[in-house]
Amino acid sequence: MTKIKLTKKQRHQVKSRWYYIFWGAATVSVFAGQMYVGSGYRQMSRSFNRIMDAVVLELVPPQHPMIMPPMDPWEQEGMYHPTDPPIRIF
């Protein structure tokens, strides 16, 4: 009688369902965390832009009250700005 040897291919990596549940949950939690951080960053950015749009800061160096402020060269007598020429009224 001949013996018939049954050979079955053995699976190399047998994983239980808990393996897939663990990695699926880890993937979902990382994705949810990224969405949470991204939405918080977007909200902070909008808030910062609102603040920056509302603030107008003009820096003027302090000047001694007894010193006359410097005159704009276009305001000197006889000089006019090219976009605002004088109008003669007769």
C-alpha positions in Angstrom: 0.0 0.0 0.0 1.3 3.4 -0.9 1.2 6.1 1.6 -0.2 9.3 0.3 1.5 12.2 1.9 -0.9 15.1 2.3 0.9 18.4 2.3 -1.0 21.5 3.1 0.6 24.9 2.6 1.1 26.5 6.0 0.1 30.1 6.4 3.1 32.2 7.6 1.3 35.0 9.4 -1.8 34.0 11.2 -3.3 36.9 13.0 -6.3 37.0 15.3 -9.2 39.3 14.8 -7.9 41.4 17.8 -4.9 42.3 15.8 -7.1 43.9 13.1 -9.4 45.5 15.7 -6.4 47.1 17.5 -4.8 48.5 14.3 -8.1 49.7 13.0 -8.9 51.5 16.2 -5.3 53.0 16.2 -5.8 54.2 12.7 -9.1 55.8 13.4 -7.8 57.5 16.6 -4.8 59.0 14.8 -7.1 60.3 12.0 -9.5 61.8 14.5 -6.7 63.5 16.4 -5.4 65.0 13.1 -8.8 66.3 12.3 -9.2 67.8 15.8 -5.8 69.6 15.7 -6.5 70.8 12.1 -9.8 72.3 13.1 -8.3 74.0 16.1 -5.5 75.5 14.0 -8.0 76.8 11.5 -10.1 78.4 14.3 -7.0 80.0 15.8 -6.0 81.3 12.4 -9.3 82.9 11.8 -9.3 84.5 15.2 -5.8 85.8 14.7 -6.8 87.3 11.3 -9.8 89.0 12.9 -7.5 90.6 15.5 -4.9 91.7 13.0 -7.6 93.2 10.7 -9.0 95.2 13.7 -5.7 96.6 14.9 -4.2 99.6 13.0 -0.9 100.7 14.6 0.8 103.9 13.5 4.2 104.4 15.0 5.2 108.0 15.3 8.5 109.0 17.0 8.0 111.3 19.9 8.7 115.0 19.2 9.6 117.8 21.4 6.8 120.4 21.6 9.1 123.3 20.9 10.5 121.9 17.6 8.5 122.5 14.4 7.6 119.2 12.6 9.4 118.6 9.4 7.7 119.9 6.3 6.7 117.5 3.5 8.8 118.5 0.4 5.6 118.7 -1.7 4.0 121.2 0.7 6.9 123.7 0.3 6.0 126.9 -1.5 6.0 126.6 -5.3 6.1 122.8 -5.3 3.0 120.7 -6.1 2.5 117.0 -6.1 2.3 115.7 -9.7 -1.1 114.0 -9.1 -2.6 117.1 -7.5 -1.7 120.2 -9.6 -2.9 123.7 -8.5 -6.1 125.0 -10.0 -6.1 128.7 -11.1 -9.3 130.6 -10.3 -9.6 133.9 -12.2 
